[in-house]
Each structure stands twice: as structure tokens, then as C-alpha cells.
Amino acid sequence: AGNIVACPTDNTVRTLTAQHLLAVPGTPWTPAAVTGVLTSLTYTILTGTGTVVDASGDSIAALPAGLSATFNSDDDNVLTPPQSITSVGGQIYVFWTQR
């Protein structure tokens, strides 16, 4: 059995803004960069490797260049993001939407 979740029926328009950051060694992306309610997050490791600490505190290091990951929420849900996205010897492009 599953849960049925009703969608909002008030047709309220939500304004989203797009933000981005080029994470380099010493300048990781963290949730502190978000000024509203996070609705989506994508990162792509451009060069070097990356370390990502997920929302539960689990860390994975040496993620390779070329790896991309996307997280998003639907409707009025709130996305709990990774605790940090850190570049090791390269660059990681991080972009997100917030409302």
C-alpha cells in the first residue's frame, strides 16, 4: 500500500530562482549558499575529483571527473541536500533552484 498525496489545487504560482557556484579547492558548496527553499540541485565534476557528504553525513571521496548527479523535489516539498560538495584538485560546477 502507498500513500496518496494531494497536489495543491489553488494554482499558486511559485517563483524559482536559479543560482550557481564553481566549487574549487577551499571553496565547497554547502547549503548555506541557499537563501530560500531548495527545490533542485545538480553538480558536475569538471576536473580533479570530488567529495560529497550526503544529508545523513556519509562521505564518498574520489568521485571522478565527468560524474553528474541531480536531486530534486516535486510540488511544495523541501529538498534536504548534501552537507557539502567539495572539489579536490579541480572544479565542480554546482547549480540549484530555490523558491
FENSUL-V450837 format. One line per field, one symbol per residue. ss: DSSP state (a for helix, b for strand, c for the rest). psi: psi as a letter, one per 40 degrees, with the letter a starting at -180 (. if undefined). burial: + if it has 24 or more other ideal C-beta (glycine too) atoms within 12 Angstrom, else -. A space follows every 50 residues. Layout:
# FENSUL-V450837
ss = ???
psi = ???
burial = ???
This chain:
# FENSUL-V450837
ss = ccccccccccccccccbbbbbbbbccbcbcaaaccccbbbbbbbbbbbbb bbbcccccbbbbbccccbbbbbcccccccccccbbbbbbbbbbbbbbbc
psi = iiihhiiheefhhhhiihiihhhihegihieeeheahhdihiihhdiaii hhhideehhhifhiiehiihhiiibfihhhiidihhhhfaihhhiiii.
burial = ------------------+-+-+----++-+-++---++++++++---++ ++----------+---+-+-+-------+-++-+++++-++++++++++
